[in-house]
C-alpha cells in the first residue's frame, strides 16, 4: 500500500497504492470542497494539469446534494467524473468552524446547517456512513479541531474524546466495508493527531493512534492560529512518533514555503485552499513569489505569468490579457489564474519528489525558499 522509495534526511519519497490508482508522494491534493474546484475548473482540467488526488468535504456534500443521492448515482468518482483517488475530510473541521450554535457530547455534535439552519447531528458513525456513501478512496476520522490557543485542560479532554471517536470510526468503517451494497469496499481510514501546540499531549496521542494500525495518519489542528514556527516545532516533535511505514498528512497546509519545510519534516500529503482562493483574486504563484495581477504595472505586460510554465494559461495568454479579464470581472480570468496556481502547486511537488530521489533536497529547499523571499516580486 505505502512503499518508501527514497529518504533524504526526514524527507520521504514514496508510492501509495489505492483501489483508484497509485499516488506519488509527497503530493498536494487539489481541494474541490463540494465536488468541484472553485473557479470553474473541471475534473478534465485536473487531469491536464497533473493532479494526482482530489479532496472533497463530507459535511458540504452531506448538506448538498446529499450523500445518499451521490450513492444512488454511483458514488463520488462517477458523480464528478474523476477516476483517480479522492480523500474526503470527515466534516469535523466544518462542524467546528462554520456552525454558530453547536453542542458537543460523547455521542457526537449537534449543530445547525450553515445553509438553512436545520439541525444536524454528526458523530463518528454518521461521518463514516456519509463517507461510505460517497465512496471516497480515503476517509478521514471524525475529530474535534480545537482552537490552537485553547487551554491545556480543554485540549486534553478534546484529544481523549477524539481518540474514543477514532476507535468508533474504525469499527464502523470495518462494518460498512463489509456490506454488499457499499460503493467502495476498499475504503481506507486515516486517523488524526490533535493536541494544539502541547507537544506532550500530541506525542501521547500519536503513540495511542499508531497502535490502531490505520491506513494513514494526519496531523490536524494546525494552521488555525498558531505561528509557522509553532507549527514546525509540533511537526519536529510529533512526526517521529507516527508510523514511518504509513503516509503522513498535514491537514490544511499551506503556502509553498510551508510545504517545503514540512516535507523536510516527514510529511507526505498536503491540501490547502490557497491556490484556488488566491487565484480567484488575481494572486498567482511563481518560483519568485506571489504576484498580484491587479497591479497597474501588468497592464501592458506581454509575458506569461511565469516564463517556462507549462500551464494552459501561461502557454496561451499574457499577464496583460489575464489582468484585463480580472478587471472586467470575466470568469475566464479567475479560471486561468486558478489553473495556473494548481499547476504550480502540482509541479512544485514533482520537483520536490525529484530532489528527494536525487538526494539533494536540502539544497533544493534552500534555493527555492531563497528565490521566494529575496527576488524582486516582478
ZAMARGU-4260 file (C-alpha; in steps of 0.2 Angstrom, whole numbers, plus 5000, padded with zeros to 4 digits):
<rodrens>
0) 5000/5000/5000 | 5013/5013/5005 | 5031/5010/4999 | 5046/5022/5003 | 5057/5023/4988
5) 5070/5035/4995 | 5073/5046/5010 | 5084/5061/5011 | 5085/5067/5029 | 5067/5066/5036
10) 5060/5069/5018 | 5052/5054/5011 | 5049/5049/4993 | 5035/5036/4992 | 5021/5027/4982
15) 5004/5025/4990 | 4994/5012/4981 | 4975/5013/4982 | 4960/5005/4973 | 4959/5021/4962
20) 4977/5021/4957 | 4994/5025/4964 | 4999/5041/4972 | 5017/5048/4971 | 5022/5057/4987
25) 5025/5070/4993 | 5008/5076/4985 | 4997/5091/4985 | 4978/5087/4985 | 4968/5099/4975
30) 4953/5105/4985 | 4936/5103/4977 | 4926/5105/4993 | 4908/5102/4985 | 4915/5090/4972
35) 4921/5105/4961 | 4937/5116/4962 | 4931/5134/4964 | 4935/5144/4949 | 4926/5135/4935
40) 4939/5121/4935 | 4933/5104/4928 | 4940/5087/4933 | 4946/5086/4914 | 4956/5101/4918
45) 4963/5092/4934 | 4969/5078/4923 | 4978/5091/4911 | 4987/5100/4925 | 4994/5084/4933
50) 4983/5082/4948 | 4985/5065/4957 | 4972/5066/4970 | 4957/5077/4974 | 4949/5082/4991
55) 4931/5084/4994 | 4921/5088/5010 | 4909/5076/5019 | 4899/5090/5028 | 4896/5100/5012
60) 4891/5085/5002 | 4880/5079/5015 | 4871/5095/5016 | 4870/5097/4997 | 4866/5087/4986
65) 4866/5074/5000 | 4877/5059/5001 | 4863/5047/4999 | 4859/5055/4982 | 4878/5053/4977
70) 4877/5035/4982 | 4862/5032/4971 | 4871/5040/4957 | 4886/5028/4959 | 4897/5037/4971
75) 4908/5052/4971 | 4920/5047/4957 | 4906/5043/4945 | 4896/5059/4950 | 4911/5071/4947
80) 4919/5061/4933 | 4936/5058/4942 | 4945/5041/4941 | 4959/5045/4952 | 4960/5044/4971
85) 4948/5056/4982 | 4951/5060/5000 | 4936/5066/5010 | 4938/5076/5025 | 4927/5070/5039
90) 4917/5086/5041 | 4924/5088/5059 | 4933/5105/5054 | 4917/5112/5046 | 4906/5107/5061
95) 4918/5117/5072 | 4922/5132/5061 | 4905/5135/5052 | 4892/5131/5065 | 4887/5145/5076
100) 4877/5135/5088 | 4884/5118/5092 | 4883/5106/5107 | 4897/5093/5109 | 4893/5077/5118
105) 4902/5060/5119 | 4890/5054/5105 | 4894/5067/5093 | 4890/5085/5089 | 4873/5093/5086
110) 4874/5109/5076 | 4864/5120/5063 | 4867/5119/5045 | 4876/5135/5038 | 4864/5135/5023
115) 4846/5134/5030 | 4849/5132/5049 | 4841/5115/5051 | 4848/5104/5065 | 4861/5091/5060
120) 4869/5078/5071 | 4886/5071/5067 | 4896/5059/5076 | 4909/5046/5071 | 4897/5033/5064
125) 4887/5047/5054 | 4903/5053/5047 | 4909/5036/5042 | 4892/5032/5034 | 4892/5048/5024
130) 4910/5045/5018 | 4905/5027/5014 | 4890/5033/5003 | 4902/5045/4994 | 4914/5030/4991
135) 4930/5040/4993 | 4947/5032/4992 | 4952/5038/5009 | 4940/5043/5023 | 4946/5054/5037
140) 4941/5050/5055 | 4929/5062/5064 | 4938/5073/5076 | 4937/5089/5086 | 4948/5103/5079
145) 4950/5113/5094 | 4956/5131/5094 | 4975/5132/5093 | 4976/5143/5109 | 4964/5133/5119
150) 4969/5130/5137 | 4978/5113/5142 | 4963/5106/5151 | 4951/5109/5136 | 4964/5102/5124
155) 4967/5086/5134 | 4948/5082/5136 | 4946/5085/5117 | 4960/5074/5112 | 4954/5060/5124
160) 4937/5061/5116 | 4944/5062/5098 | 4953/5045/5102 | 4937/5037/5108 | 4929/5043/5092
165) 4943/5036/5082 | 4940/5019/5089 | 4922/5020/5084 | 4926/5026/5067 | 4937/5011/5064
170) 4924/4999/5070 | 4910/5007/5059 | 4922/5008/5044 | 4925/4989/5045 | 4906/4986/5046
175) 4902/4997/5031 | 4916/4990/5020 | 4908/4973/5023 | 4891/4977/5017 | 4886/4970/5000
180) 4880/4987/4993 | 4895/4998/4999 | 4901/5009/4985 | 4920/5006/4989 | 4923/4991/5000
185) 4942/4995/4999 | 4939/5012/5008 | 4954/5017/5019 | 4954/5026/5035 | 4966/5039/5041
190) 4967/5044/5060 | 4971/5062/5065 | 4983/5068/5078 | 4977/5083/5089 | 4984/5092/5104
195) 4985/5110/5099 | 5003/5116/5102 | 5006/5105/5118 | 5019/5093/5111 | 5017/5081/5126
200) 4999/5079/5123 | 5002/5077/5104 | 5015/5064/5106 | 5005/5054/5118 | 4990/5054/5106
205) 5002/5050/5091 | 5008/5034/5101 | 4990/5029/5105 | 4983/5031/5087 | 4998/5022/5080
210) 4993/5006/5089 | 4977/5006/5080 | 4986/5001/5064 | 4976/5013/5052 | 4980/5016/5033
215) 4987/5033/5036 | 4989/5047/5049 | 4986/5065/5049 | 4992/5080/5059 | 4977/5091/5062
220) 4973/5106/5071 | 4987/5117/5064 | 4986/5132/5053 | 4972/5138/5064 | 4980/5152/5073
225) 4997/5147/5079 | 5013/5154/5071 | 5023/5145/5057 | 5037/5142/5070 | 5025/5134/5082
230) 5018/5123/5068 | 5036/5117/5063 | 5040/5114/5081 | 5025/5102/5083 | 5030/5093/5067
235) 5048/5091/5073 | 5042/5083/5089 | 5027/5073/5084 | 5030/5066/5066 | 5044/5054/5073
240) 5030/5046/5084 | 5019/5042/5069 | 5022/5026/5059 | 5035/5028/5047 | 5028/5015/5036
245) 5012/5024/5033 | 5008/5040/5024 | 5008/5056/5035 | 4996/5070/5030 | 4997/5088/5036
250) 4979/5095/5035 | 4975/5112/5028 | 4993/5117/5025 | 4998/5128/5016 | 5010/5140/5007
255) 5024/5134/4996 | 5036/5138/5010 | 5025/5128/5022 | 5026/5113/5010 | 5044/5114/5008
260) 5048/5115/5026 | 5035/5101/5031 | 5042/5089/5018 | 5058/5091/5026 | 5050/5085/5042
265) 5042/5069/5035 | 5025/5075/5028 | 5018/5066/5013 | 5001/5073/5010 | 4995/5091/5009
270) 4980/5101/5005 | 4975/5119/5005 | 4963/5131/4998 | 4976/5145/4995 | 4980/5141/4976
275) 4962/5142/4971 | 4956/5156/4983 | 4971/5167/4979 | 4969/5163/4960 | 4951/5169/4961
280) 4958/5186/4967 | 4971/5188/4954 | 4985/5182/4966 | 4996/5170/4956 | 5012/5160/4962
285) 5029/5159/4953 | 5045/5152/4959 | 5050/5170/4963 | 5035/5173/4975 | 5017/5178/4973
290) 5012/5192/4962 | 4995/5202/4961 | 4989/5204/4943 | 4978/5219/4948 | 4994/5229/4949
295) 4995/5243/4936 | 5012/5238/4930 | 5005/5222/4922 | 4993/5232/4911 | 5004/5231/4896
300) 5015/5216/4901 | 5015/5203/4887 | 5025/5190/4897 | 5016/5175/4903 | 5013/5174/4922
305) 5029/5164/4923 | 5041/5160/4909 | 5043/5142/4906 | 5027/5137/4915 | 5018/5123/4906
310) 5000/5128/4912 | 4986/5131/4900 | 4986/5150/4905 | 5005/5153/4903 | 5005/5143/4886
315) 4992/5154/4878 | 4990/5171/4887 | 4999/5186/4894 | 4998/5195/4910 | 4991/5210/4902
320) 4976/5199/4895 | 4973/5190/4911 | 4973/5207/4921 | 4961/5214/4908 | 4949/5199/4911
325) 4950/5201/4930 | 4947/5219/4929 | 4932/5216/4918 | 4926/5203/4930 | 4926/5190/4916
330) 4925/5172/4924 | 4939/5167/4912 | 4952/5177/4921 | 4948/5169/4938 | 4948/5152/4929
335) 4965/5155/4921 | 4973/5161/4937 | 4966/5145/4947 | 4973/5133/4934 | 4990/5142/4934
340) 4991/5141/4953 | 4985/5122/4954 | 4998/5118/4940 | 5011/5127/4950 | 5007/5118/4966
345) 5006/5101/4957 | 5023/5104/4948 | 5031/5110/4964 | 5028/5093/4971 | 5035/5085/4955
350) 5051/5095/4958 | 5051/5090/4977 | 5050/5072/4973 | 5064/5073/4960 | 5075/5082/4973
355) 5072/5069/4986 | 5076/5055/4974 | 5092/5063/4969 | 5097/5066/4987 | 5098/5085/4985
360) 5083/5090/4995 | 5091/5101/5007 | 5099/5112/4994 | 5083/5112/4983 | 5073/5118/4998
365) 5086/5132/5002 | 5087/5138/4985 | 5068/5138/4982 | 5065/5147/4999 | 5079/5160/4994
370) 5070/5163/4977 | 5053/5166/4985 | 5060/5178/4998 | 5073/5188/4990 | 5070/5190/4972
375) 5061/5205/4965 | 5042/5201/4965 | 5041/5205/4947
</rodrens>
